[in-house]
């Protein structure tokens, strides 16, 4: 229970914050963040305590440290800046600070000394001496007519305290480096001289520099280090601030009826970059299975010419020995669908994206079509049914015979893990640094923790977005075990109350310490009722919410720009579908986003606002402000120094205009109570002068769906 | 990070509750408690999960277990009863339950089967067969004119599911004990028969008994056990429910001017027991130092005949070689002050207490007078000043030269720890099972954790009360490291708001999981202003609060019974003193509690009420109820079944009568909204019928300071 070596360590360190589940998982931060750490630290009795915050990047062997400062109720705090991505470690070192106790006690002893009237002038000479320095003071004693001229009354406990201090400072000198030991020994000698000569001081006998020097070399022999060492994962800024654009490459050809290629995607990059996106996310680019291939609108039978779902991965027969680009190019997760182009085309696209300040994100979906090469090469990676067949995906009585799930309970799990890991590594080595992972919650969590943990250390800067639309604890667990970003329930949070409570949960600890939300108003799988019913005004307001509530957001285009909102027809008696009619998941759909009525201008403006305003590039400062209308949601974000502050008001009603009064928490915007301020609407360049907390707002779907104000105090 | 052996384990177990600081400290419970444990448990994908709560007493080598049940949002719960005092361990075992998944999926598959009209009668015969048992059903197949008579349509996935089930049940049979394997193999054969004969069922083919039997032998090969194993400390009931009475033995002589003895204390036991106390707490009983002995009223100089403070422990010269009772009887912590009596007298007192259903609590104060034998035998256990003298206690500029604190940073700390530990062990071996520890927060915490941890395991049932009036985290830490009960801030919590918020903090987790409050309205060190100013009515109301708010309380008598309220005169300009005038800490004060106006009757009545009403014997059920008068505080406690419910209303004003209306949370008392009920005032035997939430109360200092109602629904 207690290490014998710690028997003399008197300091307790507990309640260290931040930490996730007792240190089981790392806390997440972004490069350049100041990491504020607090802890409860105390010792028995009345001795003073001191503490250091220890921290280091995993690649560093020695701790760096910064002093912690004591607040009320034994709560101590300190902070450090993370200047490198990757894994960091931190801990707290606490010790009983006998020197600081001595200083504090001596001050009290001296303050309690009676000062005889006749020696007050000597006291003030002594004070002058101490202000000058211990060195000068020592000389004064020895000079003719020095302080000796007026002998002082002796107080025994002060005299002993001087000797105690001398011992403590001599010990500090023995730990000192450079020439510091000399100065320290001089301070010690001075205290000894005072004691030897039975002289008492009325001011503190050491000057501040001498104190600081002695404090520089504390006695750490009985210090206690907090246990366990906690860890921190630092990502590049893109993990926290990103705008994603998803498209189906096969739909990008400009020749009607032709399968799109990487080259066609490349041709669209200027348009996409001009909208201001920084991640181009492609659904799976691998060969698509033929067995049980899904037809248009998710039909269980496909017609000749149907292109199938990109998530039905694998077609061993699709890669011929002649076209094989590399030894593992066998029609599975390390192959490219031949109609999209070659590896050279893919590499070209990756580079072209970089030239537009964008990154390619690939979709990793660990599942197989019956035609995937793993099915024949590694049948033990699947569940085998009693009749010898491989178990297809099912949710009884529904069957998904075009998909074979992997079996993470396979006795050959280690070879399976290695192969899955190598899929990521393969694409990382081709320049991909961002992955969107399909349904990670249906693969073993232990695998993810190992796989992402290994990849993130070996390839720092790689980001992973978890596409897990499932129960809260499961989504949180994926984030804790290595996912950099996560899809969320945003799509289904539509009322003011839902949005407010959900955002407050996401942007405060403990959730915000490990989970980075990415808000998508649509995906190829989800066309929410609000968009189906609300049309263009709904697309506008959901876009504005996504782009300003969280620093990470994305859209599936050009369905979004074009406000495509026709749902698949549900079977009679079934609940309404969130699937798209004529879904691009099962067919090629060519269309141009450069069309009148498209949302391209609004998207472009929003991304411009996000890039120009640091307040919108993180989530921690989000504050909601009251309004007197449940259809008007009002919130703000600001930089820590409040120099950049954004105030957003959105009309949640896609049909009717709404008016109301705000009740703004001015402090969140860096404003004083009662202050007037200017709000510049960055969506339409309108300017208003607002006064104090309550201000009038009128918004109208179609013409003015929201205000996105930059706030500035009136000069 | 991940143990390779766990690579195939797919279950996650997190957020286990209760636990203290990630398992760093044990959760505290009382013998017979039902320990409810919850956790978040889930696996990847859609497979079902099962979980067991594992638990065992430290002396048991095998886990006992109980199934956990799944609630909303992946929260699972289970509970076990602690039937033995001492240390317990608990953990959770979770696994993917393929059999339960199979059952659930098969039900869905069967429900989705089309039932041809012509086979419905066969379906119902099959249903009858399955209701009977798998065994009978198998026979029916084989009997002439059995189910074969009407062949069923075959559904391939149902047929394969039958075979899968047969495999799972055969595996369960291989793990089965007793004759269970035979029954299981029969179930498996029945499923195989169904599959072989291409027969489909429309009802579930196995009866509930067959399912239960298969579930009895789950496949735990890939189960995951939560880590770390958590611990629980179980105390006897006295740790949670106790009434303490403190007195100075030296004041108990009936001969005026004579030093009291253990025999004199024994003579008072009938009086004290009749008041209903169960712990008799004695300040230190050891020889008292002579050097710098304190005089009356804490004077720094003592007069001849002054008895000194019992906390100035140690007088090596006080025990002569002739009177030495045992080898370690050297005038220190293992000696008895000669004027109190002999070891035989002490042993007799301990036994006499037991005869009155009371226990003796000794005061352990680890500090020494300059005359303590440790000072000469072990100077290294103290701080030595540069002049060679031993450092006395001080709070500069105040000096306490009669006390030498121990130095827990001593290089000889191990011999110091052993000696301190042996002090407890010495008295435990003389029959003492309860200790009040003086100022434990001024001794090293690491020592306490080791010392109490070792003692509690070696001497189960030993209780320790921490007298630490210090900062919250420090008090909490002491409780976490082994103290069974703790003094609190109750003495200084006087307003309704203070009492309410403090009690809510103390009686809910996390605090209530490790900290057991003991409320003292007075101690020899603390005579609060409320008592100084409020006189007898204040003594009454503070007593009622202490005895009913928490299950542990105590008084220092006979000062309390006699409402002694004269404070020490503070020095001019100093803040008012909480010390008693003519404090018993420094002199003998003889007086009788059997005096008119004494609080003995009220105390007796309160202890009788506490002993008769289980609701008052623990704290977890405490609920506050609103009143419309800030001087009227209203609260209740009830047993889990609500059969015993106590409702208390106290007038916090010791001067004026107060009236007001309650607003009672009827649910906390086991009453329905709008219900009428009888309240019996256990203090004065008055009865009232109350209606619904709002009822009128009038209380008056002196005549009716409070209601202590037993609540019963109207028949």
Interface residues (C-beta under 8 A of the other chain):
Chain A: X1 X2 X4 X6 X7 X8 X9 X10 X12 X14 X15 X21 X22 X23 X24 X40 X42 X43 X44 X45 X46 X73 X74 X96 X105 X106 X108 X109 X111 X112 X157 X160 X163 X164 X166 X167 X222 X385 X386 X387 X389 X394 X395 X396 X397 X399 X405 X408 X409 X410 X413 X414 X417 X441 X442 X443 X444 X445 X446 X447 X449 X450 X453 X471 X472 X473 X474 X477
Chain B: X1 X2 X4 X6 X7 X8 X9 X10 X12 X14 X15 X21 X22 X23 X24 X40 X42 X43 X44 X45 X46 X73 X74 X96 X105 X106 X108 X109 X111 X112 X157 X160 X163 X164 X166 X167 X222 X385 X386 X387 X389 X394 X395 X396 X397 X399 X405 X408 X409 X410 X413 X414 X417 X441 X442 X443 X444 X445 X446 X447 X449 X450 X453 X471 X472 X473 X474 X477
